[in-house]
Amino acid sequence: MTTSEQSSETTESTEPQTIEEIEAEIEQTREALGATVDELSHRLDVKGRAHDKVEDVKAAAAEKAADVKSAVQDKTAVVGSQISDVGSTVKNTAVDMGEKVKPIAQRRPVQAAVGGAVLLGIGTAVARRRGK
């Protein structure tokens, strides 16, 4: 049985349709066909899907980097506070003992210079990574 025979039997077995019902059915069929074409176009657009995936991965990496940065800043603040507390304690202890406390850069200039160079290197590496 062909499609035209099926549709003629269908129309004969049901009540006659009005023009508005037929037009509504045609419009529904067009919308369904349009949605199907859009879905197939999306599936065939490999380049577009790859681009979308790249954007998703970039967004996830940026979010993770922001989380790590925040965690490092928090830890740095805590460690800095602890170092400051220890430094104050050492300074107060030395003053109580009658000793004159010199800044570390004066007591150990080579170590201070190496520490400064390490911090400069880390800062440069971070700046380069952010620039990319």
C-alpha positions in Angstrom: 0.0 0.0 0.0 1.5 3.4 -1.0 1.5 6.5 1.1 -1.2 8.2 -1.0 -3.5 5.1 -0.6 -2.9 5.2 3.2 -3.6 8.9 3.4 -6.8 8.5 1.4 -7.9 5.7 3.6 -7.1 7.8 6.7 -9.1 10.7 5.5 -12.0 8.5 4.5 -12.1 6.7 7.9 -12.0 9.9 9.9 -14.2 12.9 9.9 -13.6 15.4 7.1 -11.0 18.0 8.1 -11.5 21.7 7.8 -9.1 23.9 6.0 -7.8 25.4 9.3 -7.0 21.9 10.6 -5.2 21.0 7.4 -3.2 24.2 7.6 -2.4 23.7 11.2 -1.2 20.1 10.5 1.0 21.4 7.6 2.5 24.1 9.9 3.3 21.4 12.6 4.9 19.3 9.9 7.0 22.2 8.7 8.2 23.0 12.3 9.1 19.4 12.9 11.0 19.2 9.6 12.8 22.5 10.4 13.8 21.2 13.8 15.1 18.0 12.2 17.1 19.9 9.6 18.6 22.2 12.3 19.6 19.1 14.4 21.2 17.4 11.4 23.1 20.7 10.5 24.4 20.9 14.0 25.6 17.3 13.9 27.4 17.8 10.6 29.1 21.0 11.7 32.2 19.3 13.2 34.3 22.5 13.1 31.6 24.4 15.0 31.3 21.6 17.6 35.1 21.4 18.0 35.2 25.2 18.5 32.4 25.0 21.2 34.4 22.2 23.0 37.5 24.3 22.9 35.6 27.2 24.4 34.2 25.0 27.1 37.7 23.7 28.0 39.1 27.2 28.1 36.3 28.4 30.4 36.9 25.4 32.7 40.7 26.0 32.8 40.2 29.7 33.5 37.8 28.9 36.4 40.3 26.3 37.8 43.1 28.9 37.5 41.1 31.5 39.3 40.4 28.9 42.1 44.1 28.0 42.4 45.1 31.7 42.4 42.6 32.4 45.2 43.9 29.4 47.2 47.5 30.5 46.8 46.6 34.1 47.8 44.8 32.8 50.9 47.8 30.6 51.9 50.2 33.4 51.2 48.3 35.7 53.5 48.3 33.1 56.3 52.0 32.3 55.9 52.9 36.0 55.7 51.0 36.6 58.9 52.8 33.7 60.6 56.2 34.9 59.4 55.4 38.4 60.7 54.4 37.0 64.0 57.6 34.9 64.3 59.7 37.9 63.2 58.1 40.1 65.9 58.7 37.4 68.5 62.4 37.1 67.4 62.8 40.8 67.4 61.2 41.2 70.8 63.3 38.4 72.2 66.5 40.0 70.9 65.5 43.4 72.2 64.8 41.9 75.6 68.2 40.3 75.6 69.8 43.7 74.9 70.9 43.0 71.3 70.5 45.4 68.5 68.5 43.7 65.7 69.6 44.3 62.1 67.4 43.7 59.1 68.1 40.4 57.4 69.4 42.2 54.3 72.2 43.7 56.4 72.9 40.5 58.3 72.9 38.2 55.2 73.2 40.2 52.0 73.9 37.2 49.8 70.9 35.3 51.0 68.7 38.4 50.7 69.9 38.9 47.1 69.2 35.3 46.1 65.8 35.5 47.7 65.0 38.6 45.8 66.1 37.0 42.5 63.9 34.0 43.2 60.9 36.2 43.8 61.7 38.2 40.7 61.9 35.0 38.6 58.6 33.7 40.0 56.9 37.1 39.3 58.3 37.0 35.7 57.0 33.5 35.1 53.5 34.4 36.4 53.4 37.5 34.3 54.4 35.6 31.1 51.7 32.9 31.7 49.1 35.6 32.2 50.2 37.3 29.0 49.4 34.2 26.9 
